[in-house]
């Protein structure tokens, strides 16, 4: 008999700000824009996409599309979502000019 697997939604596991920061830091370390957008979408879903849509003034359906593996959010959208999540986008450290 085949074993039944359950769907796992990572958004359900992101319950703390520390966990969210680690999750997003790992995504940003990949340097892959699609992966980063998807990870940001997972975090937004963990907080409630309707709540994020209201806070950003953006359409919920468009947020789902933009923050997916096939989406390509603008920097403006990315920053608005991060602000709604009480997160900021800043370099970890700046390199000194040679």
N, C-alpha and C positions, 0 to 999 in steps of 0.2 A: 504494500500500500504506500502511495506517495505521501511524503510528509508535507503538511501545509505550512507555508511560511507566511508570516504576518508582515504587513507593510510597516516600514519604519520611517517616521518623519522626524528629521533632525530638529525641526522647529520645536517639537515637543520636549527635547532634551536641553534646550537652551533656557535655563531658568534663572541664571545669575548673570550679573554684569561682567563678572570676572570670566565666566565661561564664554560669554559673547565676545569679549575682547580677545581671548585666546583663539577662538574659532575664526574671527576675522583676521587676526594677525597671521595665522597659518595660511589663509586664503591670499592675503596680500603678498606673502613671501613667495608664492608661486609665480607672481608676475603675469598671470594669465587673466586677462580682462573678463573673459566669460566666466571663469571660476569665481572671480571676485564678485561679479554681478550676481551670480547664483547664490553665493554665500550671504551677500547682503539681503537678497530676497528671503533666504531662510530665516535670518535674524528678524526681518520685517514681519514675516508670518508668525514668528514666535511672540511678537508683541501685539499682533493683530493688524492685518493689512488695512482694514477700514479705519482704524485709529491712525495709522501712518498716513493714509490718503488724506484724512481730514487735517492732520497736522501740517502736511506739506502743501495742501491745496491741489494735489494732483489726483487724477482719476485712478481709482482702485484697479480697474482692469488693465490700464496702461502700466501701472506699477508692476502687476504680476508679469506682464509681457516683458517690460524692460529689465526686471530683476530675475530673469530666467537664463538658462544656458544658451538660448537663442537670441536673447535681448542684447541691446547695446545702449545702456543708459547714458545720457549726457552727463557731463561733470556737474551741471546744475542740478539734475535729478539726484545724482549720487550724493551731493552735498546736502540737499534738502532732506533726503531720507536719513542720512547720518545725523543731521541736526535733530530730526524728530526722534531718533533713537538715543539722543543725548551722547553722541559720539563725535569725535573730530577726526579730520584727516590731516595729519601732520607728519613730516619726516621724523624718524626715530632719532637720528642725529645727522648733523650737517658736516660734510667734509670740508676741511680747511683748504683754501686755494694754495696751490703749490708755488 
